[in-house]
Amino acid sequence: MMELTLNDLKNIKHPTLILSGAKDKMMIPGILDSMHESLPNSRLEYIEGAGHAFNIEAPDETNELIWRFILENR
């Protein structure tokens, strides 16, 4: 299995959605911002009030963000 580094992300040109819960305590601080900065065509969205299991805690908002991203990038 090939392991990617933050430096490798600059090579991904496709639109990329990065999602996280705003209260996620399991994520390394700053890593999502670094990923977003490294990915040239990315969008970073935080789901307010949700933690690490944001897709379970806020399924409607999660689905809305994903669906909107798909429609904007098809």
PQR file of N, CA, C, O and H, with PARSE charges and radii, in Angstrom:
ATOM      1  N   MET A   1       0.837  -1.174   0.000 -0.4000 1.5000
ATOM      2  CA  MET A   1       0.000   0.000   0.000 -0.0000 2.0000
ATOM      3  C   MET A   1       0.884   1.240   0.000  0.5500 1.7000
ATOM      4  O   MET A   1       1.831   1.342   0.780 -0.5500 1.4000
ATOM      5  N   MET A   2       0.565   2.176  -0.881 -0.4000 1.5000
ATOM      6  CA  MET A   2       1.330   3.405  -0.996 -0.0000 2.0000
ATOM      7  C   MET A   2       0.877   4.406   0.061  0.5500 1.7000
ATOM      8  O   MET A   2      -0.321   4.631   0.230 -0.5500 1.4000
ATOM      9  H   MET A   2      -0.204   2.093  -1.515  0.4000 1.0000
ATOM     10  N   GLU A   3       1.811   4.995   0.758 -0.4000 1.5000
ATOM     11  CA  GLU A   3       1.478   5.966   1.792 -0.0000 2.0000
ATOM     12  C   GLU A   3       1.734   7.381   1.266  0.5500 1.7000
ATOM     13  O   GLU A   3       2.818   7.682   0.766 -0.5500 1.4000
ATOM     14  H   GLU A   3       2.785   4.812   0.620  0.4000 1.0000
ATOM     15  N   LEU A   4       0.731   8.234   1.384 -0.4000 1.5000
ATOM     16  CA  LEU A   4       0.854   9.619   0.932 -0.0000 2.0000
ATOM     17  C   LEU A   4       1.285  10.520   2.073  0.5500 1.7000
ATOM     18  O   LEU A   4       0.941  10.292   3.232 -0.5500 1.4000
ATOM     19  H   LEU A   4      -0.149   7.990   1.791  0.4000 1.0000
ATOM     20  N   THR A   5       2.042  11.546   1.724 -0.4000 1.5000
ATOM     21  CA  THR A   5       2.412  12.579   2.691 -0.0000 2.0000
ATOM     22  C   THR A   5       1.690  13.867   2.303  0.5500 1.7000
ATOM     23  O   THR A   5       1.118  13.959   1.217 -0.5500 1.4000
ATOM     24  H   THR A   5       2.321  11.732   0.782  0.4000 1.0000
ATOM     25  N   LEU A   6       1.717  14.851   3.183 -0.4000 1.5000
ATOM     26  CA  LEU A   6       1.104  16.136   2.848 -0.0000 2.0000
ATOM     27  C   LEU A   6       1.716  16.722   1.582  0.5500 1.7000
ATOM     28  O   LEU A   6       1.022  17.378   0.805 -0.5500 1.4000
ATOM     29  H   LEU A   6       2.182  14.776   4.065  0.4000 1.0000
ATOM     30  N   ASN A   7       2.990  16.496   1.371 -0.4000 1.5000
ATOM     31  CA  ASN A   7       3.662  17.004   0.183 -0.0000 2.0000
ATOM     32  C   ASN A   7       3.102  16.364  -1.090  0.5500 1.7000
ATOM     33  O   ASN A   7       3.066  17.010  -2.138 -0.5500 1.4000
ATOM     34  H   ASN A   7       3.554  15.963   2.002  0.4000 1.0000
ATOM     35  N   ASP A   8       2.670  15.114  -1.013 -0.4000 1.5000
ATOM     36  CA  ASP A   8       2.117  14.412  -2.173 -0.0000 2.0000
ATOM     37  C   ASP A   8       0.751  14.948  -2.579  0.5500 1.7000
ATOM     38  O   ASP A   8       0.351  14.804  -3.734 -0.5500 1.4000
ATOM     39  H   ASP A   8       2.699  14.589  -0.163  0.4000 1.0000
ATOM     40  N   LEU A   9       0.037  15.560  -1.654 -0.4000 1.5000
ATOM     41  CA  LEU A   9      -1.320  16.011  -1.934 -0.0000 2.0000
ATOM     42  C   LEU A   9      -1.384  17.050  -3.043  0.5500 1.7000
ATOM     43  O   LEU A   9      -2.402  17.162  -3.726 -0.5500 1.4000
ATOM     44  H   LEU A   9       0.362  15.677  -0.715  0.4000 1.0000
ATOM     45  N   LYS A  10      -0.323  17.803  -3.230 -0.4000 1.5000
ATOM     46  CA  LYS A  10      -0.318  18.844  -4.268 -0.0000 2.0000
ATOM     47  C   LYS A  10      -0.514  18.263  -5.668  0.5500 1.7000
ATOM     48  O   LYS A  10      -0.875  18.980  -6.601 -0.5500 1.4000
ATOM     49  H   LYS A  10       0.504  17.712  -2.675  0.4000 1.0000
ATOM     50  N   ASN A  11      -0.274  16.957  -5.805 -0.4000 1.5000
ATOM     51  CA  ASN A  11      -0.419  16.294  -7.097 -0.0000 2.0000
ATOM     52  C   ASN A  11      -1.852  15.873  -7.409  0.5500 1.7000
ATOM     53  O   ASN A  11      -2.145  15.477  -8.537 -0.5500 1.4000
ATOM     54  H   ASN A  11       0.020  16.375  -5.047  0.4000 1.0000
ATOM     55  N   ILE A  12      -2.741  15.953  -6.435 -0.4000 1.5000
ATOM     56  CA  ILE A  12      -4.142  15.589  -6.639 -0.0000 2.0000
ATOM     57  C   ILE A  12      -4.861  16.811  -7.193  0.5500 1.7000
ATOM     58  O   ILE A  12      -4.995  17.820  -6.500 -0.5500 1.4000
ATOM     59  H   ILE A  12      -2.503  16.275  -5.518  0.4000 1.0000
ATOM     60  N   LYS A  13      -5.316  16.727  -8.422 -0.4000 1.5000
ATOM     61  CA  LYS A  13      -5.932  17.876  -9.091 -0.0000 2.0000
ATOM     62  C   LYS A  13      -7.454  17.868  -9.053  0.5500 1.7000
ATOM     63  O   LYS A  13      -8.085  18.888  -9.332 -0.5500 1.4000
ATOM     64  H   LYS A  13      -5.207  15.907  -8.984  0.4000 1.0000
ATOM     65  N   HIS A  14      -8.044  16.742  -8.715 -0.4000 1.5000
ATOM     66  CA  HIS A  14      -9.504  16.634  -8.697 -0.0000 2.0000
ATOM     67  C   HIS A  14     -10.100  17.391  -7.515  0.5500 1.7000
ATOM     68  O   HIS A  14      -9.467  17.503  -6.465 -0.5500 1.4000
ATOM     69  H   HIS A  14      -7.531  15.914  -8.489  0.4000 1.0000
ATOM     70  N   PRO A  15     -11.302  17.905  -7.682 -0.5600 1.5000
ATOM     71  CA  PRO A  15     -11.972  18.550  -6.556  0.2800 2.0000
ATOM     72  C   PRO A  15     -12.082  17.570  -5.381  0.5500 1.7000
ATOM     73  O   PRO A  15     -12.447  16.407  -5.556 -0.5500 1.4000
ATOM     74  N   THR A  16     -11.766  18.058  -4.206 -0.4000 1.5000
ATOM     75  CA  THR A  16     -11.740  17.211  -3.021 -0.0000 2.0000
ATOM     76  C   THR A  16     -12.474  17.909  -1.879  0.5500 1.7000
ATOM     77  O   THR A  16     -12.219  19.077  -1.583 -0.5500 1.4000
ATOM     78  H   THR A  16     -11.470  19.002  -4.064  0.4000 1.0000
ATOM     79  N   LEU A  17     -13.375  17.188  -1.253 -0.4000 1.5000
ATOM     80  CA  LEU A  17     -14.103  17.708  -0.103 -0.0000 2.0000
ATOM     81  C   LEU A  17     -13.509  17.099   1.154  0.5500 1.7000
ATOM     82  O   LEU A  17     -13.395  15.879   1.274 -0.5500 1.4000
ATOM     83  H   LEU A  17     -13.582  16.239  -1.493  0.4000 1.0000
ATOM     84  N   ILE A  18     -13.134  17.959   2.089 -0.4000 1.5000
ATOM     85  CA  ILE A  18     -12.614  17.523   3.381 -0.0000 2.0000
ATOM     86  C   ILE A  18     -13.663  17.899   4.418  0.5500 1.7000
ATOM     87  O   ILE A  18     -13.984  19.075   4.588 -0.5500 1.4000
ATOM     88  H   ILE A  18     -13.227  18.950   1.992  0.4000 1.0000
ATOM     89  N   LEU A  19     -14.193  16.900   5.108 -0.4000 1.5000
ATOM     90  CA  LEU A  19     -15.222  17.128   6.118 -0.0000 2.0000
ATOM     91  C   LEU A  19     -14.722  16.725   7.490  0.5500 1.7000
ATOM     92  O   LEU A  19     -13.945  15.782   7.638 -0.5500 1.4000
ATOM     93  H   LEU A  19     -13.933  15.945   4.970  0.4000 1.0000
ATOM     94  N   SER A  20     -15.186  17.465   8.499 -0.4000 1.5000
ATOM     95  CA  SER A  20     -14.871  17.111   9.878 -0.0000 2.0000
ATOM     96  C   SER A  20     -15.906  17.732  10.790  0.5500 1.7000
ATOM     97  O   SER A  20     -16.545  18.726  10.443 -0.5500 1.4000
ATOM     98  H   SER A  20     -15.818  18.231   8.379  0.4000 1.0000
ATOM     99  N   GLY A  21     -16.063  17.139  11.952 -0.4000 1.5000
ATOM    100  CA  GLY A  21     -16.886  17.754  12.980 -0.0000 2.0000
ATOM    101  C   GLY A  21     -16.079  18.849  13.656  0.5500 1.7000
ATOM    102  O   GLY A  21     -14.890  18.674  13.923 -0.5500 1.4000
ATOM    103  H   GLY A  21     -15.544  16.332  12.233  0.4000 1.0000
ATOM    104  N   ALA A  22     -16.714  19.970  13.931 -0.4000 1.5000
ATOM    105  CA  ALA A  22     -16.019  21.095  14.563 -0.0000 2.0000
ATOM    106  C   ALA A  22     -15.505  20.741  15.955  0.5500 1.7000
ATOM    107  O   ALA A  22     -14.565  21.367  16.445 -0.5500 1.4000
ATOM    108  H   ALA A  22     -17.680  20.112  13.714  0.4000 1.0000
ATOM    109  N   LYS A  23     -16.120  19.736  16.602 -0.4000 1.5000
ATOM    110  CA  LYS A  23     -15.711  19.331  17.951 -0.0000 2.0000
ATOM    111  C   LYS A  23     -14.941  18.008  17.946  0.5500 1.7000
ATOM    112  O   LYS A  23     -14.904  17.311  18.960 -0.5500 1.4000
ATOM    113  H   LYS A  23     -16.884  19.228  16.204  0.4000 1.0000
ATOM    114  N   ASP A  24     -14.331  17.660  16.817 -0.4000 1.5000
ATOM    115  CA  ASP A  24     -13.574  16.413  16.701 -0.0000 2.0000
ATOM    116  C   ASP A  24     -12.302  16.501  17.537  0.5500 1.7000
ATOM    117  O   ASP A  24     -11.399  17.279  17.230 -0.5500 1.4000
ATOM    118  H   ASP A  24     -14.362  18.226  15.993  0.4000 1.0000
ATOM    119  N   LYS A  25     -12.241  15.708  18.580 -0.4000 1.5000
ATOM    120  CA  LYS A  25     -11.068  15.709  19.470 -0.0000 2.0000
ATOM    121  C   LYS A  25     -10.075  14.596  19.113  0.5500 1.7000
ATOM    122  O   LYS A  25      -9.012  14.495  19.726 -0.5500 1.4000
ATOM    123  H   LYS A  25     -12.975  15.076  18.829  0.4000 1.0000
ATOM    124  N   MET A  26     -10.418  13.763  18.123 -0.4000 1.5000
ATOM    125  CA  MET A  26      -9.529  12.676  17.731 -0.0000 2.0000
ATOM    126  C   MET A  26      -8.587  13.082  16.600  0.5500 1.7000
ATOM    127  O   MET A  26      -7.584  12.409  16.357 -0.5500 1.4000
ATOM    128  H   MET A  26     -11.281  13.846  17.625  0.4000 1.0000
ATOM    129  N   MET A  27      -8.901  14.170  15.911 -0.4000 1.5000
ATOM    130  CA  MET A  27      -8.084  14.624  14.789 -0.0000 2.0000
ATOM    131  C   MET A  27      -6.882  15.414  15.313  0.5500 1.7000
ATOM    132  O   MET A  27      -7.004  16.193  16.259 -0.5500 1.4000
ATOM    133  H   MET A  27      -9.715  14.716  16.107  0.4000 1.0000
ATOM    134  N   ILE A  28      -5.737  15.207  14.695 -0.4000 1.5000
ATOM    135  CA  ILE A  28      -4.530  15.949  15.074 -0.0000 2.0000
ATOM    136  C   ILE A  28      -4.774  17.432  14.766  0.5500 1.7000
ATOM    137  O   ILE A  28      -5.130  17.767  13.636 -0.5500 1.4000
ATOM    138  H   ILE A  28      -5.638  14.575  13.927  0.4000 1.0000
ATOM    139  N   PRO A  29      -4.592  18.324  15.741 -0.5600 1.5000
ATOM    140  CA  PRO A  29      -4.830  19.756  15.500  0.2800 2.0000
ATOM    141  C   PRO A  29      -4.033  20.270  14.302  0.5500 1.7000
ATOM    142  O   PRO A  29      -2.831  20.031  14.191 -0.5500 1.4000
ATOM    143  N   GLY A  30      -4.712  20.967  13.425 -0.4000 1.5000
ATOM    144  CA  GLY A  30      -4.075  21.593  12.272 -0.0000 2.0000
ATOM    145  C   GLY A  30      -3.917  20.701  11.051  0.5500 1.7000
ATOM    146  O   GLY A  30      -3.593  21.201   9.973 -0.5500 1.4000
ATOM    147  H   GLY A  30      -5.689  21.161  13.515  0.4000 1.0000
ATOM    148  N   ILE A  31      -4.135  19.395  11.183 -0.4000 1.5000
ATOM    149  CA  ILE A  31      -3.873  18.498  10.050 -0.0000 2.0000
ATOM    150  C   ILE A  31      -4.838  18.749   8.897  0.5500 1.7000
ATOM    151  O   ILE A  31      -4.433  18.699   7.735 -0.5500 1.4000
ATOM    152  H   ILE A  31      -4.398  18.989  12.058  0.4000 1.0000
ATOM    153  N   LEU A  32      -6.111  19.020   9.198 -0.4000 1.5000
ATOM    154  CA  LEU A  32      -7.068  19.266   8.116 -0.0000 2.0000
ATOM    155  C   LEU A  32      -6.763  20.572   7.402  0.5500 1.7000
ATOM    156  O   LEU A  32      -6.910  20.659   6.183 -0.5500 1.4000
ATOM    157  H   LEU A  32      -6.440  19.061  10.142  0.4000 1.0000
ATOM    158  N   ASP A  33      -6.344  21.581   8.141 -0.4000 1.5000
ATOM    159  CA  ASP A  33      -5.949  22.838   7.505 -0.0000 2.0000
ATOM    160  C   ASP A  33      -4.740  22.623   6.600  0.5500 1.7000
ATOM    161  O   ASP A  33      -4.672  23.182   5.506 -0.5500 1.4000
ATOM    162  H   ASP A  33      -6.224  21.510   9.131  0.4000 1.0000
ATOM    163  N   SER A  34      -3.794  21.819   7.053 -0.4000 1.5000
ATOM    164  CA  SER A  34      -2.613  21.515   6.234 -0.0000 2.0000
ATOM    165  C   SER A  34      -2.997  20.742   4.983  0.5500 1.7000
ATOM    166  O   SER A  34      -2.472  21.001   3.900 -0.5500 1.4000
ATOM    167  H   SER A  34      -3.849  21.365   7.942  0.4000 1.0000
ATOM    168  N   MET A  35      -3.927  19.779   5.134 -0.4000 1.5000
ATOM    169  CA  MET A  35      -4.393  19.030   3.969 -0.0000 2.0000
ATOM    170  C   MET A  35      -5.058  19.969   2.975  0.5500 1.7000
ATOM    171  O   MET A  35      -4.795  19.906   1.774 -0.5500 1.4000
ATOM    172  H   MET A  35      -4.354  19.569   6.014  0.4000 1.0000
ATOM    173  N   HIS A  36      -5.921  20.838   3.485 -0.4000 1.5000
ATOM    174  CA  HIS A  36      -6.644  21.783   2.632 -0.0000 2.0000
ATOM    175  C   HIS A  36      -5.665  22.707   1.893  0.5500 1.7000
ATOM    176  O   HIS A  36      -5.834  22.970   0.703 -0.5500 1.4000
ATOM    177  H   HIS A  36      -6.135  20.889   4.461  0.4000 1.0000
ATOM    178  N   GLU A  37      -4.671  23.185   2.589 -0.4000 1.5000
ATOM    179  CA  GLU A  37      -3.670  24.062   1.962 -0.0000 2.0000
ATOM    180  C   GLU A  37      -2.844  23.313   0.921  0.5500 1.7000
ATOM    181  O   GLU A  37      -2.415  23.910  -0.066 -0.5500 1.4000
ATOM    182  H   GLU A  37      -4.534  22.972   3.557  0.4000 1.0000
ATOM    183  N   SER A  38      -2.615  22.025   1.121 -0.4000 1.5000
ATOM    184  CA  SER A  38      -1.805  21.223   0.197 -0.0000 2.0000
ATOM    185  C   SER A  38      -2.578  20.770  -1.029  0.5500 1.7000
ATOM    186  O   SER A  38      -1.995  20.582  -2.097 -0.5500 1.4000
ATOM    187  H   SER A  38      -2.963  21.540   1.923  0.4000 1.0000
ATOM    188  N   LEU A  39      -3.888  20.592  -0.886 -0.4000 1.5000
ATOM    189  CA  LEU A  39      -4.720  20.156  -2.014 -0.0000 2.0000
ATOM    190  C   LEU A  39      -5.163  21.381  -2.810  0.5500 1.7000
ATOM    191  O   LEU A  39      -5.906  22.214  -2.292 -0.5500 1.4000
ATOM    192  H   LEU A  39      -4.361  20.745  -0.018  0.4000 1.0000
ATOM    193  N   PRO A  40      -4.719  21.502  -4.058 -0.5600 1.5000
ATOM    194  CA  PRO A  40      -4.986  22.716  -4.825  0.2800 2.0000
ATOM    195  C   PRO A  40      -6.456  22.973  -5.136  0.5500 1.7000
ATOM    196  O   PRO A  40      -6.827  24.122  -5.376 -0.5500 1.4000
ATOM    197  N   ASN A  41      -7.291  21.967  -5.142 -0.4000 1.5000
ATOM    198  CA  ASN A  41      -8.692  22.147  -5.536 -0.0000 2.0000
ATOM    199  C   ASN A  41      -9.604  21.544  -4.464  0.5500 1.7000
ATOM    200  O   ASN A  41     -10.479  20.727  -4.752 -0.5500 1.4000
ATOM    201  H   ASN A  41      -6.990  21.034  -4.947  0.4000 1.0000
ATOM    202  N   SER A  42      -9.372  21.973  -3.214 -0.4000 1.5000
ATOM    203  CA  SER A  42     -10.122  21.369  -2.116 -0.0000 2.0000
ATOM    204  C   SER A  42     -11.011  22.389  -1.412  0.5500 1.7000
ATOM    205  O   SER A  42     -10.816  23.602  -1.495 -0.5500 1.4000
ATOM    206  H   SER A  42      -8.662  22.636  -2.979  0.4000 1.0000
ATOM    207  N   ARG A  43     -11.993  21.834  -0.719 -0.4000 1.5000
ATOM    208  CA  ARG A  43     -12.870  22.627   0.132 -0.0000 2.0000
ATOM    209  C   ARG A  43     -12.885  21.945   1.498  0.5500 1.7000
ATOM    210  O   ARG A  43     -13.059  20.730   1.594 -0.5500 1.4000
ATOM    211  H   ARG A  43     -12.152  20.849  -0.651  0.4000 1.0000
ATOM    212  N   LEU A  44     -12.702  22.734   2.545 -0.4000 1.5000
ATOM    213  CA  LEU A  44     -12.725  22.236   3.911 -0.0000 2.0000
ATOM    214  C   LEU A  44     -13.989  22.742   4.585  0.5500 1.7000
ATOM    215  O   LEU A  44     -14.245  23.945   4.637 -0.5500 1.4000
ATOM    216  H   LEU A  44     -12.561  23.721   2.467  0.4000 1.0000
ATOM    217  N   GLU A  45     -14.777  21.802   5.102 -0.4000 1.5000
ATOM    218  CA  GLU A  45     -16.026  22.143   5.784 -0.0000 2.0000
ATOM    219  C   GLU A  45     -16.032  21.507   7.167  0.5500 1.7000
ATOM    220  O   GLU A  45     -15.714  20.329   7.330 -0.5500 1.4000
ATOM    221  H   GLU A  45     -14.569  20.824   5.060  0.4000 1.0000
ATOM    222  N   TYR A  46     -16.400  22.312   8.159 -0.4000 1.5000
ATOM    223  CA  TYR A  46     -16.579  21.818   9.520 -0.0000 2.0000
ATOM    224  C   TYR A  46     -18.066  21.796   9.832  0.5500 1.7000
ATOM    225  O   TYR A  46     -18.780  22.754   9.534 -0.5500 1.4000
ATOM    226  H   TYR A  46     -16.659  23.269   8.026  0.4000 1.0000
ATOM    227  N   ILE A  47     -18.529  20.717  10.424 -0.4000 1.5000
ATOM    228  CA  ILE A  47     -19.925  20.595  10.807 -0.0000 2.0000
ATOM    229  C   ILE A  47     -20.031  20.992  12.273  0.5500 1.7000
ATOM    230  O   ILE A  47     -19.546  20.287  13.157 -0.5500 1.4000
ATOM    231  H   ILE A  47     -17.949  19.939  10.666  0.4000 1.0000
ATOM    232  N   GLU A  48     -20.668  22.124  12.516 -0.4000 1.5000
ATOM    233  CA  GLU A  48     -20.793  22.673  13.860 -0.0000 2.0000
ATOM    234  C   GLU A  48     -21.542  21.712  14.777  0.5500 1.7000
ATOM    235  O   GLU A  48     -22.520  21.083  14.373 -0.5500 1.4000
ATOM    236  H   GLU A  48     -21.062  22.697  11.797  0.4000 1.0000
ATOM    237  N   GLY A  49     -21.076  21.611  15.997 -0.4000 1.5000
ATOM    238  CA  GLY A  49     -21.730  20.799  17.004 -0.0000 2.0000
ATOM    239  C   GLY A  49     -21.435  19.313  16.920  0.5500 1.7000
ATOM    240  O   GLY A  49     -21.855  18.553  17.793 -0.5500 1.4000
ATOM    241  H   GLY A  49     -20.281  22.122  16.326  0.4000 1.0000
ATOM    242  N   ALA A  50     -20.724  18.886  15.888 -0.4000 1.5000
ATOM    243  CA  ALA A  50     -20.442  17.455  15.706 -0.0000 2.0000
ATOM    244  C   ALA A  50     -18.988  17.152  16.038  0.5500 1.7000
ATOM    245  O   ALA A  50     -18.117  18.018  15.956 -0.5500 1.4000
ATOM    246  H   ALA A  50     -20.383  19.504  15.180  0.4000 1.0000
ATOM    247  N   GLY A  51     -18.750  15.897  16.416 -0.4000 1.5000
ATOM    248  CA  GLY A  51     -17.402  15.446  16.732 -0.0000 2.0000
ATOM    249  C   GLY A  51     -16.853  14.544  15.642  0.5500 1.7000
ATOM    250  O   GLY A  51     -17.092  14.762  14.454 -0.5500 1.4000
ATOM    251  H   GLY A  51     -19.457  15.193  16.483  0.4000 1.0000
ATOM    252  N   HIS A  52     -16.110  13.524  16.065 -0.4000 1.5000
ATOM    253  CA  HIS A  52     -15.430  12.635  15.124 -0.0000 2.0000
ATOM    254  C   HIS A  52     -16.410  11.830  14.263  0.5500 1.7000
ATOM    255  O   HIS A  52     -16.114  11.517  13.110 -0.5500 1.4000
ATOM    256  H   HIS A  52     -15.915  13.347  17.030  0.4000 1.0000
ATOM    257  N   ALA A  53     -17.562  11.501  14.821 -0.4000 1.5000
ATOM    258  CA  ALA A  53     -18.572  10.728  14.084 -0.0000 2.0000
ATOM    259  C   ALA A  53     -19.616  11.671  13.488  0.5500 1.7000
ATOM    260  O   ALA A  53     -20.819  11.453  13.637 -0.5500 1.4000
ATOM    261  H   ALA A  53     -17.802  11.755  15.758  0.4000 1.0000
ATOM    262  N   PHE A  54     -19.145  12.720  12.811 -0.4000 1.5000
ATOM    263  CA  PHE A  54     -20.044  13.761  12.296 -0.0000 2.0000
ATOM    264  C   PHE A  54     -21.119  13.208  11.371  0.5500 1.7000
ATOM    265  O   PHE A  54     -22.237  13.723  11.344 -0.5500 1.4000
ATOM    266  H   PHE A  54     -18.168  12.897  12.690  0.4000 1.0000
ATOM    267  N   ASN A  55     -20.793  12.168  10.615 -0.4000 1.5000
ATOM    268  CA  ASN A  55     -21.782  11.611   9.683 -0.0000 2.0000
ATOM    269  C   ASN A  55     -22.927  10.904  10.412  0.5500 1.7000
ATOM    270  O   ASN A  55     -24.021  10.766   9.864 -0.5500 1.4000
ATOM    271  H   ASN A  55     -19.885  11.750  10.637  0.4000 1.0000
ATOM    272  N   ILE A  56     -22.682  10.464  11.626 -0.4000 1.5000
ATOM    273  CA  ILE A  56     -23.731   9.850  12.447 -0.0000 2.0000
ATOM    274  C   ILE A  56     -24.429  10.923  13.283  0.5500 1.7000
ATOM    275  O   ILE A  56     -25.649  10.893  13.446 -0.5500 1.4000
ATOM    276  H   ILE A  56     -21.793  10.576  12.071  0.4000 1.0000
ATOM    277  N   GLU A  57     -23.654  11.866  13.810 -0.4000 1.5000
ATOM    278  CA  GLU A  57     -24.193  12.916  14.668 -0.0000 2.0000
ATOM    279  C   GLU A  57     -25.025  13.938  13.897  0.5500 1.7000
ATOM    280  O   GLU A  57     -25.996  14.476  14.427 -0.5500 1.4000
ATOM    281  H   GLU A  57     -22.663  11.890  13.678  0.4000 1.0000
ATOM    282  N   ALA A  58     -24.650  14.204  12.658 -0.4000 1.5000
ATOM    283  CA  ALA A  58     -25.338  15.210  11.840 -0.0000 2.0000
ATOM    284  C   ALA A  58     -25.488  14.688  10.412  0.5500 1.7000
ATOM    285  O   ALA A  58     -24.908  15.257   9.487 -0.5500 1.4000
ATOM    286  H   ALA A  58     -23.861  13.767  12.227  0.4000 1.0000
ATOM    287  N   PRO A  59     -26.260  13.612  10.217 -0.5600 1.5000
ATOM    288  CA  PRO A  59     -26.344  12.999   8.887  0.2800 2.0000
ATOM    289  C   PRO A  59     -26.957  13.915   7.831  0.5500 1.7000
ATOM    290  O   PRO A  59     -26.502  13.916   6.687 -0.5500 1.4000
ATOM    291  N   ASP A  60     -27.960  14.682   8.181 -0.4000 1.5000
ATOM    292  CA  ASP A  60     -28.586  15.555   7.182 -0.0000 2.0000
ATOM    293  C   ASP A  60     -27.630  16.633   6.695  0.5500 1.7000
ATOM    294  O   ASP A  60     -27.535  16.890   5.495 -0.5500 1.4000
ATOM    295  H   ASP A  60     -28.330  14.682   9.110  0.4000 1.0000
ATOM    296  N   GLU A  61     -26.925  17.261   7.621 -0.4000 1.5000
ATOM    297  CA  GLU A  61     -25.957  18.289   7.221 -0.0000 2.0000
ATOM    298  C   GLU A  61     -24.799  17.679   6.434  0.5500 1.7000
ATOM    299  O   GLU A  61     -24.335  18.264   5.456 -0.5500 1.4000
ATOM    300  H   GLU A  61     -27.001  17.053   8.596  0.4000 1.0000
ATOM    301  N   THR A  62     -24.333  16.508   6.859 -0.4000 1.5000
ATOM    302  CA  THR A  62     -23.263  15.817   6.140 -0.0000 2.0000
ATOM    303  C   THR A  62     -23.692  15.516   4.703  0.5500 1.7000
ATOM    304  O   THR A  62     -22.967  15.808   3.752 -0.5500 1.4000
ATOM    305  H   THR A  62     -24.710  16.033   7.653  0.4000 1.0000
ATOM    306  N   ASN A  63     -24.877  14.930   4.561 -0.4000 1.5000
ATOM    307  CA  ASN A  63     -25.375  14.598   3.225 -0.0000 2.0000
ATOM    308  C   ASN A  63     -25.568  15.840   2.368  0.5500 1.7000
ATOM    309  O   ASN A  63     -25.277  15.816   1.172 -0.5500 1.4000
ATOM    310  H   ASN A  63     -25.466  14.692   5.333  0.4000 1.0000
ATOM    311  N   GLU A  64     -26.054  16.919   2.958 -0.4000 1.5000
ATOM    312  CA  GLU A  64     -26.249  18.170   2.215 -0.0000 2.0000
ATOM    313  C   GLU A  64     -24.914  18.705   1.690  0.5500 1.7000
ATOM    314  O   GLU A  64     -24.822  19.116   0.533 -0.5500 1.4000
ATOM    315  H   GLU A  64     -26.291  16.938   3.930  0.4000 1.0000
ATOM    316  N   LEU A  65     -23.891  18.701   2.529 -0.4000 1.5000
ATOM    317  CA  LEU A  65     -22.573  19.188   2.098 -0.0000 2.0000
ATOM    318  C   LEU A  65     -21.998  18.318   0.978  0.5500 1.7000
ATOM    319  O   LEU A  65     -21.446  18.831   0.005 -0.5500 1.4000
ATOM    320  H   LEU A  65     -23.965  18.367   3.469  0.4000 1.0000
ATOM    321  N   ILE A  66     -22.130  17.014   1.123 -0.4000 1.5000
ATOM    322  CA  ILE A  66     -21.615  16.108   0.091 -0.0000 2.0000
ATOM    323  C   ILE A  66     -22.389  16.282  -1.207  0.5500 1.7000
ATOM    324  O   ILE A  66     -21.790  16.369  -2.278 -0.5500 1.4000
ATOM    325  H   ILE A  66     -22.578  16.597   1.913  0.4000 1.0000
ATOM    326  N   TRP A  67     -23.717  16.333  -1.123 -0.4000 1.5000
ATOM    327  CA  TRP A  67     -24.545  16.472  -2.313 -0.0000 2.0000
ATOM    328  C   TRP A  67     -24.252  17.790  -3.037  0.5500 1.7000
ATOM    329  O   TRP A  67     -24.123  17.810  -4.261 -0.5500 1.4000
ATOM    330  H   TRP A  67     -24.204  16.262  -0.252  0.4000 1.0000
ATOM    331  N   ARG A  68     -24.147  18.894  -2.280 -0.4000 1.5000
ATOM    332  CA  ARG A  68     -23.841  20.197  -2.874 -0.0000 2.0000
ATOM    333  C   ARG A  68     -22.481  20.159  -3.582  0.5500 1.7000
ATOM    334  O   ARG A  68     -22.328  20.692  -4.681 -0.5500 1.4000
ATOM    335  H   ARG A  68     -24.252  18.878  -1.286  0.4000 1.0000
ATOM    336  N   PHE A  69     -21.496  19.521  -2.938 -0.4000 1.5000
ATOM    337  CA  PHE A  69     -20.168  19.402  -3.530 -0.0000 2.0000
ATOM    338  C   PHE A  69     -20.217  18.610  -4.838  0.5500 1.7000
ATOM    339  O   PHE A  69     -19.587  18.996  -5.823 -0.5500 1.4000
ATOM    340  H   PHE A  69     -21.620  19.088  -2.045  0.4000 1.0000
ATOM    341  N   ILE A  70     -20.960  17.511  -4.848 -0.4000 1.5000
ATOM    342  CA  ILE A  70     -21.096  16.700  -6.061 -0.0000 2.0000
ATOM    343  C   ILE A  70     -21.737  17.505  -7.173  0.5500 1.7000
ATOM    344  O   ILE A  70     -21.254  17.495  -8.305 -0.5500 1.4000
ATOM    345  H   ILE A  70     -21.471  17.197  -4.048  0.4000 1.0000
ATOM    346  N   LEU A  71     -22.812  18.199  -6.866 -0.4000 1.5000
ATOM    347  CA  LEU A  71     -23.511  18.990  -7.902 -0.0000 2.0000
ATOM    348  C   LEU A  71     -22.623  20.106  -8.454  0.5500 1.7000
ATOM    349  O   LEU A  71     -22.662  20.396  -9.650 -0.5500 1.4000
ATOM    350  H   LEU A  71     -23.204  18.207  -5.946  0.4000 1.0000
ATOM    351  N   GLU A  72     -21.835  20.722  -7.598 -0.4000 1.5000
ATOM    352  CA  GLU A  72     -20.956  21.806  -8.039 -0.0000 2.0000
ATOM    353  C   GLU A  72     -19.753  21.312  -8.836  0.5500 1.7000
ATOM    354  O   GLU A  72     -19.132  22.084  -9.567 -0.5500 1.4000
ATOM    355  H   GLU A  72     -21.804  20.486  -6.627  0.4000 1.0000
ATOM    356  N   ASN A  73     -19.423  20.040  -8.701 -0.4000 1.5000
ATOM    357  CA  ASN A  73     -18.198  19.527  -9.323 -0.0000 2.0000
ATOM    358  C   ASN A  73     -18.444  18.395 -10.326  0.5500 1.7000
ATOM    359  O   ASN A  73     -17.515  17.660 -10.661 -0.5500 1.4000
ATOM    360  H   ASN A  73     -19.927  19.412  -8.108  0.4000 1.0000
ATOM    361  N   ARG A  74     -19.664  18.247 -10.800 -0.4000 1.5000
ATOM    362  CA  ARG A  74     -19.914  17.173 -11.753 -0.0000 2.0000
ATOM    363  C   ARG A  74     -19.536  17.577 -13.146  0.5500 1.7000
ATOM    364  O   ARG A  74     -19.683  16.787 -14.079 -0.5500 1.4000
ATOM    365  H   ARG A  74     -20.419  18.843 -10.528  0.4000 1.0000
TER
END
